[in-house]
């Protein structure tokens, strides 16, 4: 055992060597050397000299530190690296049972031959649990063994929690309260799991974790951009010196710091130590090779950087966080434009320009964090929703609002509403406005517990960040059965979140109906905020049409008319209008979009393709009957239901119907009165009544089937559910029937339904006769034009009623 002075000098020497060669890991070096000094000075019951758990991202220097320790510590003579993925086992074949004695034998054999050594177990979580238990048995102090590990340093590494330890709040906790940080990390490791043959398995053996908990945990920082450039400079210097020695050709650099910085950044997105050490020499040699091809008598190569490239580099490095975000989350690339010149045995390699570029062939998936480029102003309409989202945003940006009420930051919100109304765009716009990167889980991934865990681990480590769960009410096949997503993995992740104002993880879940929110997510402290995203308002629809009209179009197009026609359509459908209208015009060889083309594409999307006349028997008679049928609907609707605005009336036969009356979807549907419901039944009957008024008994056709079905259902609802019948009174039988499992009042309800239908029929016949001039005028207009716009309809009816 060394005395205090010897141990202090010994530790100082190790610390100096490690810090000289290992960048950005001062805290890790300090913790390691302090632990070794403690082991040297204090008697310990530990079986090993020291045991460390290195936690950090790949390529952060964990293995390199072990190699440096071998050089720095004179008491260590050898190092043995075990790649633990080789001990992952094959559970189907029982291989995990074979790996256990295998690793015990390898460890003990090596230690017998080299008693003063480092045993380095890389990615310990990749070994199966039986192997991990074997390592516990080898190194735990309470286990009996004949092996002497007293001069052995054991290092186990894991990339699990590598992102997590980069969080600013955790870094601060490590400094202010290392014991609490240690406990937190061990607790998080105990919750890590992996999927093995479709089965959820713990990533770490509990006994091994208890052993690691007794010893030293060392977190490793993510290497800074400055450090990576230093590694690039060192690599470039070694490459240059090796080339000069072998070839006798001199290499000189002007603005060497700028040159190596640009060369390193051009390796994006894979800017890590290992990639730089491997690939930077290849990039440099590519240019050397090009230079040698210019002339075999090259004596010197000079590398220079233009002023424009230096300016680009200085601006890029001015905010390194923003640069890394641009590279890693906005997925930009840094492209270098080269120029080679040869003169009198000297080749000048010139970085002429440097700039950001987009990927030509993307390799991205939804598994990576993104930075949104969609702003609220890019989303059409939904101003009320945007205002509510800004209020939620204020809770994250102004924590004092919540601290005043002793409230933690919210964990998330639901955006619910019909498909195609902008929920996904609004989620991404929220991410942009919050300046937080986001990651998406959608489709089949919602049914994958391991994917949900992976995404939340990534988001938690990269916090502040946003997780977007798209369409959580989607249905999928699980074991051959149609099912909704299993909400348990999501609940586990939400409950495990340690939320902070500095580094929140915010979840945005989208779905079509608030009623579909699972009960488990309704509990307080999970996803507490709910915001409805309703149908697109008229301003949003006008925005889409104006986007369409950026294409060549007839200046006479009535924008407001087109806007009226697209009520009820979602964003995806509105985008289709412009695309399909343009494709139609191009196919026909037209130079511009017309109003007729736009309206036809809208009707195709809403109601189906127009049928050819030859597909319909006796087209003229059929159209005439349809015209009076639809005119009856339209005129009585206009008179009896004045608050329901009509979009158009058409007799153009489509795949959905031979004709129809379409209505605007702008108005909010409030509670319906008895009078309104009864009048609606009259409107439904008006098609058949008007047709029979014109054509007699031949007007009683099957085309009224859907009208009669809806009318009958509404009458039944009025009587049996809404309590509107004067004879039966205020009743609702649906709840009672489900409790007593039997039909109630069926005969009386049937009798009253016949009375209601008969009363509606009589009123409809009376109104049809009274309004016949208007019905006939609309019918004739339909026969002549096929389509009557809502505004035209209004003029025809008002004119006939006024004249009458």
DALINBEL-V291745 format. One record per pair of residues at least 12 apart in sequence whose ideal C-beta (glycine too) atoms are under 6 Angstrom apart, sorted by the first residue. I is the first residue (numbers start at 0). J is the second residue. Records with the same first field share a line. If there is no record, write none. Layout:
# DALINBEL-V291745
I=J ; J
This chain:
# DALINBEL-V291745
1=39
6=36 ; 39 ; 40
10=32 ; 36
13=32 ; 71 ; 72
14=28 ; 32
16=71
17=67
20=67
21=60 ; 64
22=226 ; 229
23=220 ; 222 ; 223 ; 226
24=60 ; 219
27=217 ; 219
30=217
34=49 ; 215
35=49
44=140
45=140
46=138 ; 140 ; 148
47=138 ; 148 ; 151 ; 153
48=150 ; 151 ; 152
49=152
50=153 ; 214
51=154 ; 215 ; 217
52=155 ; 211 ; 216
53=156 ; 217
54=157 ; 160 ; 164 ; 218
55=161 ; 219
56=161 ; 221
57=158
58=271 ; 272 ; 273
59=219
61=156 ; 219
65=117 ; 119 ; 154
74=115
75=115 ; 117
76=115
77=113 ; 116
78=117
79=109 ; 118
80=119
81=120
82=121
83=120 ; 122 ; 123 ; 125 ; 126
84=125
86=98 ; 102 ; 126 ; 130
87=125 ; 127
88=127
90=195 ; 196
95=127 ; 129
98=130
99=129 ; 130 ; 133
102=130 ; 133
103=133
106=137
107=146
110=151
114=150
115=150
116=151
117=152
118=153
119=154
120=155
121=156
123=155 ; 157
124=157 ; 159 ; 202
128=204
131=204 ; 207
132=204 ; 206
135=206 ; 207 ; 210
138=153
139=210
159=191
160=187
162=457 ; 460 ; 461
163=459 ; 460
164=218
165=221
166=462 ; 502
167=501
168=499 ; 501 ; 502
181=216
184=216
185=212
188=203
189=208
194=449
224=319
227=270
228=260 ; 263
230=272 ; 275
231=259 ; 263 ; 275 ; 279
232=259
234=276 ; 279
235=259
238=280 ; 283
249=299
250=300
251=301
252=302
253=303
254=304
257=304 ; 309 ; 312
258=302 ; 304
260=312
261=312 ; 350 ; 353
264=333
265=333 ; 335
266=278
267=326 ; 332 ; 333
268=326
286=348
289=339
290=346
293=341 ; 346
294=341
296=344
297=346
298=344
299=345
300=346
301=347
302=348
303=349
304=350
305=351
307=352
308=350 ; 352 ; 353
311=353
324=370
328=368 ; 369 ; 370 ; 436
329=370
331=355
332=356
334=354 ; 356
335=350 ; 353
336=351 ; 352
338=351
365=439
368=436 ; 438 ; 461
369=437
370=436
371=427 ; 430 ; 431
373=424 ; 427 ; 428 ; 431
374=428 ; 431
375=428
378=421 ; 424 ; 425 ; 428
379=539 ; 542 ; 543
380=535 ; 536 ; 538 ; 539
381=421
384=532
387=530
388=429
391=528
392=432 ; 433
398=500
407=498
408=498 ; 500 ; 503
409=527 ; 528
410=493
411=505 ; 506 ; 526
412=507 ; 528
413=508 ; 529
414=509 ; 530 ; 532
415=510 ; 513 ; 531
416=531 ; 532 ; 533
418=569
419=569 ; 570 ; 571
420=532 ; 535 ; 569
421=570
422=509 ; 532
426=467 ; 507
430=465
435=463 ; 464 ; 465
436=464
437=465 ; 467
438=454 ; 458 ; 466
439=467
440=454 ; 468
441=469
445=484
446=475 ; 484
448=488
451=488 ; 489
455=492
458=504
459=504
462=502 ; 504
463=502 ; 503
464=504
465=505
466=506
467=507
468=508
469=509
470=509
471=508 ; 510
472=510 ; 511 ; 515
486=517 ; 519
490=519
493=525
534=664
540=562 ; 565
541=562
543=573
544=558 ; 561 ; 562
547=577
550=581 ; 592
551=591
552=591 ; 592
553=591 ; 593
556=594
561=597
563=646
564=598 ; 601
565=601
566=663 ; 664 ; 665
567=664
572=604
576=600 ; 601
579=600
580=592 ; 596 ; 597 ; 600
583=596
606=653 ; 655
607=653 ; 654 ; 655
608=654
609=651 ; 653
610=652
615=652
622=650
624=690
625=650 ; 657 ; 658
626=650 ; 778 ; 781 ; 782
627=689 ; 690 ; 693 ; 778
628=686 ; 690
629=648 ; 650 ; 658 ; 660
630=774 ; 777 ; 778
631=685 ; 686 ; 689 ; 774
632=660 ; 682 ; 685 ; 686
633=648 ; 660 ; 777 ; 792
634=770 ; 773 ; 774 ; 796
635=682 ; 685 ; 766
636=682
637=796
639=678
640=678
643=662
644=663
645=662 ; 789 ; 792
646=661 ; 662 ; 663 ; 789
647=661 ; 786 ; 788 ; 789
648=660 ; 787 ; 792
649=786
650=781 ; 785
651=785
673=723
676=717
680=710 ; 713 ; 759
681=759 ; 762 ; 763
683=706 ; 709 ; 710
684=710 ; 759 ; 760 ; 763
685=763
686=703 ; 706
687=703
688=763 ; 764 ; 767
689=767 ; 774
692=767
714=752 ; 755 ; 756
718=748 ; 751
719=732 ; 748
720=733
724=751
726=751
772=799 ; 803
773=796 ; 799
776=795 ; 799
777=795
